[in-house]
Amino acid sequence: MARQARTGHFLRIVALSTAMCFLSSNAQSPVGGFGTATCQNSAVTAALAALSQRIAQNAQNVANCYPPDGPPSCTSSQLATLNEIGTQLNNEYQAELQNCRPVQGPAQPTVGLNGIEVVQAIQDMNQSVPLVAGKTTWARVYLSTVSPTPITVTGTLQIVNNNFQTTTVQAVGPATLTAGTTLLQMRNSLAASLNFIIPPSFTAFGADTLTLATVTNASGGASVSCSNCSNTQSVLFLSAAPLWLRIVPFQYTDSIGSVITPRPIDFALLNSWLTRAYPISQLISSVNPPLAPPLPLSSFFTGTLGCIATDAQLAVLRVLEIAFTGIDPRTHYYGMVLTDPGDTATPNGGFMRGCSGVPSYTGSGPTGIAGGSFVGDSTISFGDWYGGHEIGHTFGRGHPSTPAVPPAVSVGYCGAAAGDPLYPWPNAQISDNQGDLVGLDVGDPTNGIPAQALAGASHYDMMTYPTSTCVQPLWISDYTFEGVLGNIQVNATGAAPGSQPPLIHGHFVSVVAIVDISARTGKIDFAQTVDITMPPEFVTPDHASLRFVNEKGKAIANYVVNLSRSSDPDPEEHTIGLMDAVVPQPENATKLELYFDGKLLDGRKIGRKAPVVHDFRLAEPGTLTWDAKGEPGFSLTYVVMGTPDGKRWDTLAMNLTKPELRLSTERARLYQTFRIVANDGFNNSLPVDARLNASRP
């Protein structure tokens, strides 16, 4: 499938073609800017400098005729005059330039410009992969030489945006040029290209035109002649939404009594990987503290049963935090479970297989020191790319798979379960076999991650599995980049940091359920009443239904809801679906029922009155207690939240069966105000807040 055919719609939707044409038609005009030559005759140098200033001023006068928020402010006659002045100044500059005899160094070999590639995570030489405004962006300049010996050069790049602002940037390092090197070989090695980091102010929504301004010998600084360095590259930056992410570490106690908890480095490297690879303008990430009580040890490490349980708990947590803490409802929740480094008796070596709903708002997976668990990965944490994989599922991305051409069925590449038979490249590569697409990891110096070019024909998409043939590092393909970009835009249409999400207020019921689609069985995991929700941003192929029944056994409401298939089957190869639904709460309902494919799977009674929490107190140092009252016959569970500053809330405990919570010394010191919500299996109580320990120790 041709790249151009699949991505043209991204470019056609941008209403900046007029600005692009204006820039292109004036690529040789004073708008592009002139450097001041250094001549043997100082008077000529001064004359050129003066002409450069006049050219720049005239260019600014032209730019002032085109305000960004209105029609041209100059008449056609005024514009014609300015153009005539520009032409005259340009001619004077070129004439004076003939009088300049530059200060010469040793004779340098001529180089040729093979092309300029502007890349954020992956790109081809046609610039067909869209560029996201606000994301770290590199320009890679490819030069060839016929010199009989390798030469090392550096240079500067001039960038002009559609507001006619100009900047010049220095290459981040030298490039070594060797005669006979192909363009593909240059693209596959950062050392063979001149690489420039485009300033953030020049990656804003709009157009840029890039020109290689100078090429110099890296060792002596002498100018190197370039046969066609005046060729330009024009690109567009598209507006894109941020990614809101909530990382939730899950902890457990192993068989020797050690509490196993994900590390801060796991969170930092996940955030770094997403920022480098994902098509996002900004990552807005937060970390919740480990939840109490921990899930049972046995539930984590049996096939995908562990991640299905954590995904369900995350779905409940997400609804609670939207309702009671004001977190942005567009937030995706990702759970991390650390492999157990010290207890060989922990089931499956303490490795929890990851899974996520496709699409959904929740996913979870393992993290820890790679150490041979994954071929080609020996880093301090494999939770970075693993998290990128699972979060990709939540944005609707499946495992790259073979085409489904009857009678053959689709098979996942690299040992993964089948998922996406439309993946365009062979063997889950990030490019075709010709390597037309090349990846770029811009690196992260803070965390010791170097920048690197990733050859497209020998690197594999983040949505597959690493194996002895599909080796690390996994990276994002153009197909996945565009797919995630499209789903992020749907997830947060028109959103920007600080914008208000599309919330709906009223009386609703949140229901989280796990359904075995293959066996047609299922169970309601949690139900709770809430007063705020957000419209669903996606539709899944599978559906279940929620039916509300009154005391006479008559159905008074029925809602068809999304069922997100888990990315991986369970140990018996069954397909599992996660329901994370919020529906209107009907009056006079006495029972909630879960149906799938016409079959009743589960139900629960509905109390007429919500529970009430009262007498919230600190019973002893570090122990919160409270009283609660619910209807007879209904068991209560509790959620405890805390805030250190009255603004940011964290969830400290869920599914508590007793009205108490013992706080660690650290939590007792950090959190000053606490919030309790009780649930009777359907109804949530009103939240009750209490400020304890008015002075910090």
N, C-alpha and C positions, 0 to 999 in steps of 0.2 A: 504494500500500500504506500503510495507516494506521500512523503512528508508534507508537500505543499497542499495536497488535497485535504489532508486531515487537519491542517492548522490555519488555513486561509481565513476561516471565520473569526479567529481571534483578531486578525489585523483589520478585517473589514469593519469591525464594530467600533474602531477608534476613529473619532472625528478629528484627525489631525493631519489629513493628507495635504491640506492647503499649506500648513506650516512646513511639512516635509518638502513640498515642491519649491517653496520660497528659499529654504536652506540650500537645496540642491542647485537651484539656478544661480545662487550667489556664492557657490563654493569657491570661485576664484576671485570674489570681490573683496573689498576691504573688510567686510564683516568677518571673514575668516581670520583676519589679523595678520600682521607682518612682524617678524622678529627684527630687531635692529642688527644689521650686519656690522662686524668689526673689520674695518679696512685699514690698510697701511697708512692712508691719508686721513688724519683725524677730522679734517673739515668735511670730507665726504661722509664720514661716520655721523657727524653732527647733523648734516643735512638730511640724511636718511632717518635719523631719529625724529627730527622735526616733522618730516613728511608722515612718518608713522603715527605721530600724535594727531595730525590733521585728518588722516584717514580714519583713525579710531573715532574722532569727534563726529565726522560726517556719518559714519556707520551708526553712531548713537542717535543722531538726528533722524536717520531713516527708521530706526527701531521705534523712536518716539511717535512716529506716525501710525503705529499699529498697537494701540492699547489692548491689553489682554481681554478686557471686558466690554468692548464696544467696537463700532466701525472705525475705519481709518480716519484719523484726525487731520490729515493733510489733503489738499486738493491735488488733482492730477498734475496741475502745473507745478506745484511745489515739489511733488515727487519727481517730476521730470528734471527740475533744476538740481535736486539733490543727486540724482543719478548722473547728470552731466558733471557735477563737481567731483563725484566719486571716480568717474572715468578719467577725468583730467588729472586728479591726484595719483591715480594708479599709474598713468602714463609717465608722470613726472618721477614717480618712485622708480619705475623700471628704467627710465633713462639715467637717473642718478646712480642706479645700481651698476650700470655699465662702467662708471668711473671708479668703482670700488675694486681694488685688488686685495682680496682677503689675506689676512695673515696666514701664511701657509705653514703647515707642519710637514712631516714626512708624507710621501705619496701613499694614499690609501686605496685599497681595492674597491671597486664599485659593487654595491649590493642592489638587489631588486626586491620590490615589495610583492609578496605572493598573496597577501590578503590580511584583513583585520577581522577578527572574530570577537564578538561581545557575548560573554557567557556568564551565567550565574550558577548553574549546576550541570547542565548538559546543553550542547549546541551543535549545529552543523554550519558549513560555510555559507549556506543560503540564509542564515539567520531566521530559520523557520520556527524555532522554539520561542514562545513568547517570553518577554522580559517583564519582571514584576517590579513596579515602582517601590523604592525603599529597600530593596534587597541588595546585599553586597554583590557588586558586579565587577568583573575583570574584563579588560580588553587585551586580547592576545594578538600580537603583531608578528607575522611570519615573513622572514627575510631569507633570500637565497644569495649565494655568492659563487663565483667561478674561481676564487682564489685557490691556488694549488695547496695552500696550507690553511688550516682552520683559523678563523679570526673571531675575536670576542668583542662584542659591541654592546653599547647601551644607547639610550635615546630618550626623547621626550615626546609626549602625545598631546595634541591640542584638541580640546572638546568645546563645541559651541552648542548651546541648547536653543530651544525654540523661542526663548526670551532674549536671544542674542547675547547672553552672558558667555564669557569665554574663560577657560582655565587651561593651564598647561601642567601636566603631571610627569614626574620622572618615573622611569621603569623601576620596578621593585628589585631588579637584579640584572646582571648581564646575560646575554645569550651567546652561545658559541655556534658559529655558522660554519658548516662543512660542505664543500662542493658535492653535489650529487644527492643531498638529503631531500627526500620527497616531502611534499606538503603533509601527508599523513604522518610521517615520522616526526615532523616538527610539532604537529598537534598532539601527538602522544607523549611528548616530553616537555616539561616546563623549562628545562635548560636550553631547549632549542628555539624558544620564542622569547620576544620581548614582552613582558607582562606588566600591565598597568592596572592599578586599582582606581576605578572611577569614583571621584568624591561623592558622598551621599547627596549633596545638593544637586548633583547632575544626574541622579537616578530618580528624580521626581517624575510624576506623571507628565509625559510629553515626549519630545523628540530630541535626539542628540546627533550631531555630525562630528565624526572623529577623523583626524588627519595626523599622520606621523610627521612631527615637526622637525626633529633632528635625529641624526644617527651619528654617534661618535665612537671612536676606538675606546674600549673600556680601560685600557692600560695607560694610554697617553692623553686621551681627551681630544685627539685630533678629529676633525670632521671627516666623515665617510660619505662619499657621494652615493646617491640613491637614484636609480634610473626612473622610478615612477612613484616616488613617495608622495606626490601631490594627490594621488587617488584617495578618495574619502569613503567612509562607511557611515551610513545613516541608519539609526535604529529607533524604535519606539518603546517606551515603558508604559505598561498598563497598570491601572489601579487594581489593587487586590486587597482583600480583607486580611486582618490578622488571624492567627490561630490562638484561641483561648484554650488553655490546657490546665488541668488540675491533676497533679501527680499524687497518688495515694500509696504509701508504702504499707505492705501487709507484713506482719511479723508473726512468728510462731516459736514455740519452745521445743527444741529437739529432744531426742531420747536421753541425752546426757545433761539436760537442764539448761543448755545455753539458749538465750533469746536471740533469734536470728532476725536481723532488721536490715533492710537496704541502707546503703551508705550515701552520704551527701555527694560523693563523686559520681554515683549512679545517676542522680538527678541532674547534676551539672553536665555530664556528658550526653545524656538524652536531650537536654535543652540545646546543647551545642550542635548535635547532629541534625536535629529538626531545623534549626536556624540555617545551617549550611545547605541542606538538601531540599527542604520543602519550598514550594512556591508561595511564600508568605511575605507580607510586608513587615510583619512584626510577630514575635512570639510573646504572648502574655501568659506567663506560667506561674503557678503557685504550687506549694507542696503542703499537703495536709499531714499532720502528725499520724503515726501509726494508730490504728483504731483498737479500742478495747471493747469486748474481749476478743482475743485472737481466734481465728477460725481453727477448728480441730486440725491437728497435724495430718491425719489420714486424708482429709479432703483436698489437700493441695496437690498430691503427687500421683494420682491415678488417672492416666491419660489426660483428657481434657476436662474431667470432672472438676478439677481444682479451679481452672480459669473460668469455667462456666459459673461456679459458685462465687468467685470474686467479681465477675462481671455483673451478676445479679445484685450483689451487695453494693457495687458502685452505682448501679442504676437507682437503687433506693437512696443512696447518699446524695446523688445529684438532685433528685427531686426535693429532698429535705433542705439542701443548701439553697436551692432556688427559692423555696418557700420561706425559709427562716433566716437566711444570712444575706440575701440580696446578690448572690453571685450571678454573673452573667449567664443566662440560660443557653447561650451558644457554646458554653465550655464543654470540651471533651474530657472525660475522666479516664486516666490510665493507672492501673494498679501494677506495682512491682513487687516481686518476691525474690529474695536473695537465696542463691544456692548455698547449701550448708557446707562450709569449708572444713569442718572439723569432726563431723559425725558420720561415719560410713554406714551407720544403721538407719539413718534417715531414709525413708522410702525414695526410690529413684535417684539416690544421691542428692536429694534436696533440690532437684530440678523440676520446677513446675512448667509444664508445657503451656505455651501461650495460646490464646484464642480471643476472637472479638466478633461482635455482630457485624454483618455486612449488609447495609450500612447500619450505624448505630452511634450512640454517644459514649460507649464504654468499651474498654478492652483491657487486657492484662497480660503480663508475661514475666519471664524470669530475668534475673540480672546476676552479675557476679564476674569474677575473674575468668577470662576465657580459658587459658591454660590448656588448649587442646580440645576443648569441647566442640569448637567449631574450626573447621579447616581454614588456615590462613589468618586466624584472629588470635593474637596473643596479648591483647590489651588488658588494661586494668578493669574494664567493664565492657561486657558484650551487650549490656542493656540499652546501649544507644541505638544501634541499627535494629536490634530486636524490637525496641519500642517504636521506631519508625515504621517497621513492618506492620505491627499490630494496629497502630494508629491509622496507617493507610487503609486497613480493612474498615475502620469506622467511617472512612470517607468513600466507601463503596468499592474499593479496589480488591480484586480477587487474585489468586495465584496465577501467574502466567502459565498457560496450558496450550496443548496442541489444538489445532483447529478441529471442530466437531463436524467432520464430513461423513455422512452416513455411508456405510453402516458402522464406521469407526466412531468411537466415543472419545471425548476430550480427555487427555491425560495430563496431569500437572508435570511441568518440568522439574528437574532437580529433586525428585522425590516428594514434592509437595502434593497435597490433595488438589484435584482439578478445581479450577475457579473461573478463569477468564480465557475462553477459547479465541477471543478476538485480539489477544496480544500479538503485535505485528512481527516481532523479531524472533529468530530461531533460538531455541535452547535457553530462553529467558535472558538472552543477551540484551545489553542496553543499546545495541545498534545492529544493523545488518552485518553480513560477513565482510563487507567492504570497509567497515569501520567509519562510515560517513558521520556518525554521531560520536562525539568524544565528551566524556564527563570531566567535570572540574570540581574537586573538593578544595574550597578556598582555605581550608585549615582553620586552626584556632590556637594561636600562640599562647593564650592564657592557660590552656589545658595541654600544651605540648603536642598539638596535632599539626603536622606539616601540611602545606598545600601540595596537591598532586593532581596530575592529569591521569585520566582513566580511559584507556583504550576501549572503544565501544565493542569490538568483536571479542574481547577477552575478559570483560566484566559483566556482572549479572544484576538483574533488577532487584530492588529491595523487597519486592513482593514474592520472591522465591525463597528457597532454603539454601544455605551454604553447604556444599558437599565437597568431595574430593575432586569433582569436575567443575562445579559451580563455586569457585573459590572466592574468598574474601579479597578485598572489601566489596560487599554488595553496595549498589548505588541506585540512584533514581534514573529511570529511563525517560525519554521525552514523552512516551505514552503515559507513564504514571504521573509525571510532572503535570501534564495537561489535564489528566483525569482528576487528580487531587485539586488542582487549581479550580476546575469547574465546580467540584463539589464544595470546596470552601466558599466559593462565591454564592452558591445556593444556600449553604449553611448560614451565611451572614451577608445576605444581599444588601449592598450599599453601606455595609457597616464600616466603621473606622474606630480607632481607639477613642473612647469617651462617648461614642454614640449610644443612644438608648435602644435596647433590644425590643422586639415587637411582643410585648407582654399582654396577656388577657387576664382580667380579674373576674372572679366569680366563685362558684362552688363546684369543685372538681374532685375526682377520685383518681389517684395514681395507683396503678396495678403493675407489679413486676411478677412475671411468671416464667417458668422454664418448661418448654414443650418438646417432647421427643417426636419429631415430625414423622420419623420412620415407623415408630411403634404406636403412634397416636395415643400417647399418654402425656400427662403433664400435671403440674402442681403450681398453685399460686404461692409465690414466695413471700410477697409483702403487699399489703394494701393500706393506703392512707389518704385521708381527706386533706386537700390543700386549697388555698384561695387564689393561687396565681399559677399561670402556666404560659408556655409559648407554643404557637401552632407547630405541628410536625413539619420538618423541612425536607422529608423524603418519604417515598412510598416503596415498600418492599414487595417482592413477588408473592411471599407467603403471608397469610393472614389468619388470625384467630378472632374470636368474638367474645365479648363480655355481656352477659345478660343479667339484668336486675329484676328481681321477683318480689312481689308484695306478699303480705301475710296470707293471702288466699291462694298463693302459688301461681299467680298470673304474672306473666312477663310484662313489665311496664316500660322497659327500655332495653335496646340491644345495640351494641356498638361493634363494628368491624374495625380491628386494630392491626397495626403492623406487627409482623413476627420476623425479627432479624435472624437469618441463619448464621450459626456459628461458622467461623472460617475453617474449622477443622472438625471432623467427625469425632464421636466419643469412642471409648475403647472397643465397643461392639460394632463400630462403623455405622452407627446411627447418626442421622442428621438432627442436630439440636437447634432449636429456635429460642431466642430470648424475646419476651414481650416486655416492653417498657412503654406503657400507654398511660395517657391522662385523658379522662373522659368526663363529661358533665355528670354531676351527682343528682340522680332523680330523687324526688320526695317520696316518702312512704315505702322505700325499698327495705326489705327485711333479709334479703339474701343476695349474694353475688355469686355468679356461676361463670366458669371458664369453659368455652367450647372450642373444639378444633375439628374441622371436617365433619360437622354435624354431630359430633360425639361430646357428651358432657365429661370433662376431665377432672374438675375440682369445683368446690364451692365453699363458701364460708358465711356464717351468720353476720348480720349487721346490727349492732346495738343502736338503740334509739337516741342515746345521749352520749356525748363525747366524755372521755375521762377528764378529771380535774386534778391538777398538781397544786400542792400547797405546802406550807411550812418547810421551805427550802432553807437548809442551814448547814453549817460546818460543825459536824458532831464532835470531831476531834481533829487535831492537826493533820491535814492532808486527806481527810475523808469528807466527801459531800454526801449528805442524806436529804431525803425529802419524803413527803407523804403524797399518796395519790388515791383517788377513788374512781372506780368504774362500775359499770352495771354488773350485777351478779352473773356468774357463769362466763365472764370474759376475762382472760388473762391479760395482764399489761406488760409491755416492754417499754424501754426508755432510751432516749437519745440525749446525750449531753454535749453541748457546744461551749466554747470558751473564746473570749476575745482579750487580747492584751491592751487594746487601745480604744475600744468602742467602735472601730471601723472594720477591721479584718476579723472574721470569725473562722474558727476551725472546729471541725467535728472531732470530739475526743473519744466518744463511745457510742455504739449502736447495739440494739438488741439486748440491752441489759435486762435481766429478769428480776433483779432486786433493786429497790430504790436507793442505791448507794453507789458511789464511785470513789475508789482510793486513788489519789493523785500522787505522782512521783514528786520528789522535791523540786525538780526542774519545772514541772507543769504548775505546781502550786505557786512558784515564784513568778512564772511568766504570765499566767492568766489571772485576771482580777474579777472579771464578770463572767458568769456562767448562765447558760440557758438550758432548761429542761423541757422536753416534749414527751408526753406519754401516748401510747398507741394501744388500742384494744383489739387489734387485728383488722380494723377498718377505719375507725375514727381516730384522728389526732386530737390531742388536747390543745388548748391555747398555750403558746410558749410562756414560761415563767422565768424571769431573769432575777438574778440576785448578785449583788456585788459583795465579795467576801475579801477579807484581809485588806482593809483600806490602805494600809501602808505596806509597801514591798519590804521584805527582809533584806 
